[in-house]
Amino acid sequence: MEGSGVVTVYGNGAITETKKSPFSVKVGLAQMLRGGVIMDVVNADQARVAEEAGACAARIGHFVEAQILEAIGIDYVDESEVLTLADEDNHINKHNFRIPFVCGCRNLGEALRRIREGAAMIRTKGEAGTGNIVEAVRHVRSVMGDIRVLRNMDDDELGCDGVFVGSGVFKSGDPAKRARAIVQAVTHYSDPEVLAEVSCGLGEAMVGINLNDDKVERFANRSE
């Protein structure tokens, strides 16, 4: 389906045939994805690249799209904020679905709102389509920093369980090679020899976009 994407999930899947899955089942599937890569896709070709690289992916922005994806057997749905223009604060009521949702956030407040709506997994957003890693790191530090304050922690690590990437792959010179490299880098993040190996020969990287540029497109182009 154009503009929606598909999902590939590691493991045997944990979706029941009941009308609604218990939240514990949805969170359990999220736990299966820890240490993996969620690769944002908007069409079938991108979905195939993500799947062959070993990533899991999804992209929707409307509850009817989510209903359609659930009806055709999708395992995991990424509710995209950049496709949700009608309401920036209130998103899909995810409790009404048996499939689990992953949602983006920029800070802990947004994360908690998405969880209240029924999100089983949370990712940080960055600025969609820009390839600007500074924004992604800023949002990670914001969320994890607030959690550490609440838990009275002083650890200075980012603390993520996985990596979300979209434009950085599909706007690069060789999306398939870069997608495989990212998956390998996330899997072997503590092995510098593997990191050095997969960082070579990736072709041309996506050209970064300055967020101060008036031409920055903040919302996804669904016609792509």
Summary of the structure (lengths in Angstrom):
residues: 224
radius of gyration: 17.0
end to end distance: 12.1
largest distance: 48.5
contacts: 684
relative contact order: 0.16
helix: 38%
strand: 9%
